[in-house]
Amino acid sequence: MSDKVQSASQSNNQLSFKKETEKRGVDITWKNVTYTAHTKKYHREILKGLSGICKQGEMTAIMGSSGAGKTTLLNILCCRAENTNEVKLTGEITANGQPFNARSFSNFAAYVMQEDLIMETMTVLEALQFAAHLKMKGSEEEKQAKVKEVLKIMRLEKCQHTLIGGQKIKGVTKGEKKRTSIAFELVSDPDVIFLDEPTSGLDSFTAYNVVDVLQQYAREQNKTIICTIHQPSSEIFMKFDRLILLVDGKFIYQGPRSQVIKHFSSFGFQCPHLSNPADYFMSIMHAESEKNRQNFKTYYEHFDLDLKPSIDQEIEQHETRVITHKSSQAPFLSELKILINRNFNNVKRSPMELRARLIQSLILGIFTGLVYLNLPDPETHKDDQRAVMDYNGAIFFLIQNAHMNTLFSIVLSLPMEKAVFLKEENSKLYSVEAYFLAKLIVESALSLICPIIFIAISYYMIGLNANFGCFCFFLLVGIFSSFVGQSQGMFFGSLFKDAQTAVNVTPMMILPFMLFGGFYKNVADMPDWNAWIQWISCYRYAFEATVRSNYAGSPFTIDVIGQTNLDLGKWTSVIMLVVLFVVFSILSLLLLKFKKQRLQ
């Protein structure tokens, strides 16, 4: 059952937490951890045989100059470091004496990134409820109680109904956003919390508040908190229970923060009185200074002589204890429902983007209708080849627009959401399949509406086949073309790391599909070596289906269908559009699963 928070005293503004009887925490230990980068050009040992321990009920700071290896060490302890032929990891890492991997890590631990990645259209309360429903066991009442508890712990009660916000939407302050990121992970009640520079980008007052909350949480809830930190203020420095100092991939100190000044003064490195100890230790650890580099050997020798034996002994004597698995992953259908709800809210709370897509469809529909207004009447131009070309051009443009509008909307949006997806999936909040399907379902609604608006306006203005059945069929083909654009947008959006690259490269990749669509070049004239491209082009199938529908019962004496050499049939073409949608959707899902491992 989740811990309950006692009322905070207004006089001293301090939080107090209700402890569970005999609450057992988790200690993290590591032995002989070496991390080596080896390529044809160079060989570098990033971490050099490190051993250490971080204890329950304590907050540990990992400090070091740039390139010392502090972030690498944190990533290794979080199972986030690469281990390949080029980058080799060796050593033993355990939690309560038991080895763990990336999947079991999320059962007892959480990782808070330096960047605060939360969907900006959610409120603080909604973000925590989202995490609770996906990761927590228990009833709805227990989940809501835990959310309220964490809101109080992280001092977020006043802003719980405020949007997270970001570049496009005004929301909470930087400090509140950082505390929300931490609270997002605390909802599942992890025993160990790793944080990458939790005070980065915050002012001194806000940074102190964040660290103060974390220290109280570690002590009162018996949690193990480990974080990298760069040059903290003296007030923040004093909040840490344990300190690890890294220089060039090796420890020069590991132990109680209260003993670090005494350790260094014992061999001549005295921290000046009334100065910030963190500033002093950072100054003697900078590798850019020749004088510092000459002292590194002294640091290493005194660590190996004075501190390492007791650390090694503590690791060896550490008892193996069972870890209670606190978090769980929700059933697939629950994940899907929660993600669909979030995606719909995201669309609803981004009115500018939604309006832009709808207005674009409206304006393009009117503009296209005006451009092709009053095309030659087939009754009076039965043998006019130029009139046929005008009609074919209008038809091809309509299906091209239905496809491209949807494709580029998703190509632009998906890479921007990718960072949030990678962070949440890595925390095992949900499966890739649930995320992908929820995205597909919500985007399908817009993929349905936009082509209907565009085609409904322009179809009769152009003067295409006035039969209502032909109009409905044209709408159907336009919608399926839009769906194919959606699945291809998911594919290209997953393929590239950022939106700018995706937007620049996607047109080049779509162009062959357009050229082999049967309008710009007759399919009978395509050379054998590249004629196969037409069979994976949605334009080829959409163009044939709409051309056959438009000229059914037409007064034109010209054999338009025969001229185009499009001979599949209109319903076969529609089926092929559905096949392309399914194929590209599956490819997008597989690509997303593959890419997320590399990007993480």
KOLLUMVEX-93847 format. One record per residue (C-alpha): x negated, y, z; residue in three letters. Coordinates in steps of 0.5 Angstrom, whole numbers, plus 500, padded with zeros to 3 digits. Layout:
N
XYZALA/...
***
This chain:
600
500500500MET/497507498SER/494511504ASP/499517506LYS/496524507VAL/497527514GLN/500534514SER/494539514ALA/493544519SER/494551517GLN/490554522SER/483551519ASN/486549512ASN/483543513GLN/485536510LEU/486530514SER/487523511PHE/490517514LYS/485511515LYS/487504513GLU/485499519THR/479496517GLU/478499511LYS/473496507ARG/469500501GLY/464498496VAL/457499496ASP/453500489ILE/446497488THR/441496483TRP/435492482LYS/429493477ASN/433497472VAL/429499466THR/432502460TYR/427502454THR/428506447ALA/424502442HIS/425504434THR/420504428LYS/417511430LYS/417511437TYR/417507444HIS/419510450ARG/421508457GLU/427512459ILE/428509466LEU/422505469LYS/424499474GLY/429503479LEU/432500485SER/437503489GLY/443503493ILE/449508494CYS/454507500LYS/461507502GLN/463513506GLY/458517503GLU/457522497MET/450521493THR/447527489ALA/443525483ILE/438530481MET/433531476GLY/430536471SER/432535464SER/430529461GLY/429526467ALA/434520466GLY/439522471LYS/445522466THR/442515463THR/442512470LEU/449514472LEU/452511465ASN/448505466ILE/451504473LEU/458506470CYS/457500464CYS/457506459ARG/450505456ALA/448502450GLU/444495450ASN/442493443THR/436491440ASN/433499439GLU/436501446VAL/434495451LYS/437495458LEU/434490464THR/436489471GLY/441487476GLU/447492478ILE/452490483THR/458492487ALA/458489494ASN/453484491GLY/457482485GLN/455483478PRO/461487474PHE/462489467ASN/465495463ALA/472491464ARG/472489471SER/469496473PHE/476499472SER/478495477ASN/475498483PHE/471504480ALA/473511476ALA/468515472TYR/470523471VAL/466526465MET/463533465GLN/468535460GLU/475535462ASP/479531457LEU/487531459ILE/492533454MET/493540454GLU/501540453THR/502536460MET/503539466THR/498537472VAL/504533475LEU/506529469GLU/498528468ALA/498524474LEU/504521473GLN/502518467PHE/496515470ALA/500512476ALA/505509471HIS/499506467LEU/494504472LYS/498503479MET/501497481LYS/507497486GLY/514500485SER/516507482GLU/517510489GLU/510508491GLU/507511485LYS/511517486GLN/508517493ALA/501516491LYS/502522486VAL/504527491LYS/498524496GLU/493526491VAL/496533489LEU/495534496LYS/488532497ILE/486535491MET/489542493ARG/494542486LEU/501543489GLU/501550487LYS/500549480CYS/503542479GLN/508544474HIS/503549470THR/501546463LEU/494544463ILE/492548457GLY/486549453GLY/484553446GLN/491554444LYS/495554450ILE/494558456LYS/494553463GLY/491552469VAL/484555471THR/478552470LYS/477549477GLY/484547477GLU/483543471LYS/477540474LYS/480538480ARG/486535476THR/481531472SER/478528478ILE/485527481ALA/487523474PHE/482518476GLU/484518484LEU/491516483VAL/489509482SER/485509489ASP/478507486PRO/473505491ASP/467508487VAL/468515483ILE/462517479PHE/462524476LEU/458527471ASP/456534473GLU/463536477PRO/461543478THR/458545471SER/462551468GLY/465553475LEU/463559479ASP/460558486SER/467559490PHE/470554485THR/464549485ALA/464549493TYR/472547493ASN/471541488VAL/465538492VAL/468540499ASP/474536497VAL/470530494LEU/466530501GLN/472530505GLN/475524501TYR/469520501ALA/468520509ARG/476520510GLU/478515505GLN/471511506ASN/470512498LYS/463511495THR/462518491ILE/456518486ILE/455524482CYS/449528477THR/448535479ILE/444541476HIS/441546481GLN/447546486PRO/447552491SER/445551498SER/452550501GLU/454545496ILE/447542497PHE/449541504MET/455537503LYS/451531500PHE/450525505ASP/445522500ARG/440524495LEU/436521489ILE/431525486LEU/428523479LEU/422525475VAL/420522468ASP/425516469GLY/422514476LYS/425516483PHE/421521488ILE/426521493TYR/432516495GLN/435517502GLY/439521507PRO/439529504ARG/438531511SER/431527511GLN/428530504VAL/425536507ILE/421532512LYS/419527507HIS/416532502PHE/413536508SER/409530510SER/405530504PHE/404538503GLY/410540499PHE/414545504GLN/420548502CYS/420555504PRO/424557510HIS/431560509LEU/431558501SER/435553497ASN/432546498PRO/435544491ALA/432550488ASP/425548491TYR/426541489PHE/428543482MET/422547481SER/417542483ILE/420537479MET/420541472HIS/416537467ALA/414543463GLU/409545468SER/402543468GLU/401544475LYS/408540477ASN/405534472ARG/399533476GLN/403532482ASN/408527480PHE/403521481LYS/403524489THR/410524489TYR/411517486TYR/405514491GLU/409517497HIS/416514495PHE/413507494ASP/409507500LEU/414511505ASP/421510502LEU/421504497LYS/420498502PRO/426500506SER/430501500ILE/428494497ASP/430491504GLN/436494505GLU/438491498ILE/436484499GLU/440484506GLN/446487503HIS/452482504GLU/456480498THR/464482500ARG/470481496VAL/472487492ILE/480488492THR/482489485HIS/487496486LYS/488498479SER/492494473SER/494495466GLN/501496465ALA/505491460PRO/504493452PHE/512495452LEU/511500458SER/505503455GLU/508504448LEU/514507452LYS/510512456ILE/505514450LEU/511515445ILE/514520451ASN/508524451ARG/507524444ASN/514527443PHE/513532449ASN/506534445ASN/510535439VAL/515539442LYS/510543446ARG/506545440SER/512549437PRO/507553432MET/504547429GLU/511544428LEU/514550425ARG/508551421ALA/510544418ARG/517545417LEU/516552414ILE/511550409GLN/516544407SER/521550406LEU/517555402ILE/514549398LEU/520547396GLY/523554394ILE/517555390PHE/516549386THR/524550385GLY/522557382LEU/516555378VAL/520549374TYR/527553374LEU/531552368ASN/527547364LEU/529545357PRO/536541358ASP/535534355PRO/542534352GLU/539540347THR/532537347HIS/532530346LYS/526529342ASP/522535345ASP/515532348GLN/514538351ARG/520538355ALA/518531357VAL/511533360MET/514538364ASP/519534367TYR/513529369ASN/509534371GLY/515536376ALA/516529378ILE/508528380PHE/508534383PHE/513532388LEU/511526390ILE/504528391GLN/506534395ASN/510529400ALA/504525400HIS/498530401MET/502534406ASN/503529411THR/496526410LEU/492532412PHE/497534418SER/494528421ILE/487528418VAL/487535422LEU/490533428SER/487526430LEU/480527431PRO/482533436MET/486528440GLU/480523439LYS/476525445ALA/482524450VAL/484517447PHE/476515448LEU/476517455LYS/483514457GLU/482508453GLU/475507456ASN/478508463SER/483502461LYS/489506461LEU/492503455TYR/490498449SER/488501442VAL/494498439GLU/499501444ALA/496508442TYR/496507435PHE/503505435LEU/506510439ALA/502515434LYS/505512428LEU/512512431ILE/512519433VAL/508522426GLU/514518422SER/519522425ALA/515528421LEU/513524415SER/521523414LEU/523530415ILE/518534411CYS/519531405PRO/527531405ILE/527538406ILE/522539400PHE/525535395ILE/532536397ALA/531544396ILE/527543389SER/530537386TYR/536540383TYR/533547382MET/528543377ILE/534540374GLY/532532375LEU/537527374ASN/543530377ALA/546523379ASN/547522387PHE/544515387GLY/538518383CYS/537523388PHE/537519394CYS/532514390PHE/528520389PHE/528522397LEU/527514399LEU/520514394VAL/518521397GLY/519518404ILE/515512403PHE/510516399SER/509521406SER/509514410PHE/503512406VAL/500519407GLY/501518414GLN/497511414SER/492514410GLN/491520414GLY/490515420MET/485512417PHE/481518414PHE/482521421GLY/479515425SER/473514420LEU/470521421PHE/468524428LYS/471531427ASP/476534424ALA/472539419GLN/468533416THR/475529415ALA/478535412VAL/472536407ASN/471529405VAL/478526405THR/480530398PRO/474527395MET/476520397MET/484521395ILE/482524388LEU/481517385PRO/488515387PHE/491521384MET/487521377LEU/489513377PHE/496515378GLY/499514371GLY/500522370PHE/493525368TYR/491519364LYS/495513361ASN/494506365VAL/493503358ALA/487507356ASP/484506363MET/477502362PRO/477495365ASP/471497370TRP/475502374ASN/482500372ALA/483496378TRP/484503382ILE/491504380GLN/493498384TRP/491501391ILE/494508388SER/500510392CYS/501515386TYR/501510381ARG/507506384TYR/511513386ALA/510516379PHE/513509376GLU/519509381ALA/521516380THR/520516373VAL/524510372ARG/530513376SER/530520373ASN/530517366TYR/535512367ALA/541514362GLY/537520360SER/539523353PRO/532524351PHE/531519345THR/523519347ILE/521512350ASP/518516356VAL/517509360ILE/514506354GLY/509512353GLN/507511360THR/506504360ASN/508503367LEU/511496367ASP/512494374LEU/519496375GLY/522501380LYS/524497386TRP/517493385THR/514500386SER/517501392VAL/515495395ILE/508496393MET/509503397LEU/511499403VAL/505494402VAL/500500402LEU/503503408PHE/502497412VAL/495495409VAL/493502411PHE/496502418SER/492495419ILE/486498416LEU/487504421SER/488500427LEU/482496426LEU/477502424LEU/480505430LEU/478499435LYS/471499431PHE/469506432LYS/472507439LYS/466502441GLN/461506437ARG/463513439LEU/464511447GLN/
***
